[in-house]
Amino acid sequence: MNHPPDTMNAEDLIKALIEIVGPEWVLHEPEETRAYASDALTAYREIPKVVVLPNGEEEIVAIVNICQQRQIPIVPRGAGTGLSGGARPIREGIVLSLARMNRILALDPEAAIAILEPGVRNLAISEAASPHGLFYAPDPSSQIACTIGGNVNENAGGVHCLKYGLTLHNVLQVRGILSSGEVFECGGQAPDSPGLDLLPLLIGSEGMLMIVTEVTVRLLPRPTHAKVVMASFDSIETCAHAVAAIISSCLIPAGLEMMDQAATRAVEDFIQAGYDCEAAAILLVESDGSMTEVDEEIAQIKEILLLNGSRSLVVSETEEERQRIWSGRKNAFPAAGRVAPEYYCMDGTVPRRQMAPLLAHIAQLEKHYGLRCMNVFHAGDGNMHPLILFDGKIIGEWARAEAFGNAILEKCIELGGTVTGEHGVGVEKLDSLCVQFTDAEREVFHRLKEVFDPLRILNPDKGIPSLRRCVEHGRKRVAASDFQSTHLEHF
Amino acid sequence: MKPLERMLRREDAEELLSRCVQCGFCNATCPTYLATGHELEGPRGRIGLIKSMVEGHEVSAKTQLHLDQCLTCLNCESSCPSGVEYRRIIDIGRAWMKDRIPRGIAALLPRIILSKMMAHPRVLGLGFRVGRWFKYLLPSAFRPYLQLPRRLSLDPSPATETLRTVLLLKGCVQRHLAPAINQALRDLLRKLGYRVIEIGPADCCGAVGHHLGESETAKAQARKTVKALSPYLLEASLKGDQAPIIMMTSSACGLMLQDFEALYQNDPEMAEAVRQIHQWTLDPVELIERHAPEISDRIDHERVKGLNLKIHEPCTFQHGMKLKGRLTGLFSSLGFKVSQGKASHLCCGAGGVYSLMNPLMAQSLREEKRRDLGLEGEANTIALTSNIGCMLHLDSKGDVVHWIEFLQGVFKEGRG
């Protein structure tokens, strides 16, 4: 890291921040700042020097101005539910929590848009839109807690993004503060906006380009009907093939999710979702729309599933039952906490036809690393979430879990996929990005970052790996692949 | 805490803490996190504070403050996919804290007075009387608890005792503020054919001391309650009778009774008694719902015409005893048109004695809850609840009522 030495001593910084937000909202004792040491990826921790909780854009501008003068790194944070360490603090920097800014500024049912502060919870948007028959489509599993600001920064997906798109496809406008302290706005309430379309660049930029202070989202009419089919399979491979069969039949289900037995058993303990815990894997397929559309599509889906080896099917009868089935899926990650002290959630993607080979490879890796793995994924778009179970208190287990994870991601790349589908790079996948992109591609990333943040104070050293890191990673890989090739069969 | 106890507690704590994967889902349903956006005002942050305390890190009055501000509403337990037993973690944290950070006399005094008063029914009675005289000199947070008691004038129901025995604990606060609730339950149960024995002498079951982290006082009170119940449990088992049902009209006390087991887990002498108490304690809803068909025939629906009935399920009821939806279900099955607020999972701010200790947060939660229940503005709205604490805290001019008292009031005359 090459930040110049902090020219402001900690006391002065704290005093200056207190002047902006008040003493209650500046935390600086380790006793309190420890709570901000990580996001939901707890293996990467760093206790920040200061945590500041502003309430309003003006306060943020004032904070950024102080930090840019002294070159103090800023790590923005929403609800801290991220799974790639994007909100992991930087030791000499501050954490800027946006959780207090949780107001819905406007909700216009005629234009079907909502204007939100960054700390509004994802689910709260749909709850507020619901009386108007509208909803906000992207629904990451953490939607009960995660914030729209975090969603924008990670380009969050969710179980329904197969049909309705990611955050990127549902956000119209973003406003934020650059590291210079200036306000920057892009996008617009109309579908197209003049000038360069930088919205796709900002969405998923992981707090590296600006601090998001306001988001305008598109709301969609809530489908009048929805049903979900739960299909049981005797093998994971058959289940993976059934996914391919559904997609190739030109259907776009509203959701298409797969869980293996380890996952259904852990979840059933919490939700009693009614999952078939005897099946090797289950598939959840949703259809929504008008009643006739849904009935027709469900009939088609059932037929395809039965033809492709599903041994039994259940269709949700009531809205309550449908909600319960999805609730199980949405709680799958933390439910892993019931079977192991910690879990490491991966986020690779592969082309759908490669799911079965990847799963077989993961099963091999489980044996190799001596760790169990639960599989939960957005099967419809090939976004895999293997959850590697480990106990951090046992020496060496975290290192093995990390190596296991990296091996999965590299296999994803080998199969034509990517290292992250929706959780972001953060600190976790920096090494994997060395493999995913060429030197030239990464250089473009660095240059873009510099345009927005020439001082490199916004979430520095995240999201894009440095050249040096990649060189080191390359060396390690060569050594590791020699070791692995003797133990593992390749596909 | 003695060194041995601390060691046992540390082991317990480590086991309990290892369940938390820090996903942060709990923050979304925590009233204090929602109000502040402050990580340390949410369960994940508080668990972190307790973890670092148990691990031996420095703690100060800041940790104490964040733990004090927890309502213990247990909403986090309902939303935790990993099955973290937050209530046990916060208990350990509070007990630990008590040793580490001594409170100033100003903070200590009300806690001691409150928990001691609860232990002595006479002193408590006197306290209420004196409190009523000086009502307007005391902080406004105390006022809900200083109203005149509501009593019913009932003819004794004829004894048609054919079913099981119900041991009805009198409760402490109830006796001085709303004896009508117990009267109504006694009457209702007798009409249904139960033999009701009231268990005095109206000591606190220990819940108040427990909430305040005064675990020794709580344990002493709990022990008294166990002692009062034991002869009946013993008698039933000697006679080979069906065990009596233990019941309280306040869900906070009911939960405390069920939690005796955790309080005495390292005490072999008490283990059997507290296990039985846990097993046989029922919330009145759990018993009355079994009789829904026969009761629904005897309800005078004319009397509730034009009333907009709302249900407020207390946290101890929905998150603590995990009975979410059951009070609403009972009233629907009795033929009433009832509904809950949109944010029915959130705490009203009463939180035992929380409203006395943290009046600002409690007041803002109260206002939100009243709005959510439609008590502000919508005419003829009555909210029904199952805990005296919530009832007194939320009530304004009699618009929040204990469901048992309400049900008793709409029973048709004539005895069957």
Interface residues (C-beta under 8 A of the other chain):
Chain A: L27 E29 P30 E31 E32 R34 A35 Y36 S38 D39 A40 T42 V51 L53 A79 G80 T81 S97 A99 R100 M101 N102 G119 R121 L123 E127 S142 I144 A145 V267 D269 F270 I271 N331 A332 F333 P334 A335 A336 G337 R338 P341 E342 Y343 K393
Chain B: S18 R19 C20 V21 Q22 C23 G24 F25 C26 N27 A28 T29 T36 G37 H38 E39 L40 R44 G45 G48 L49 S52 H57 E58 V59 S60 K62 T63 S79 C80 P81 S82 G83 V84 K342
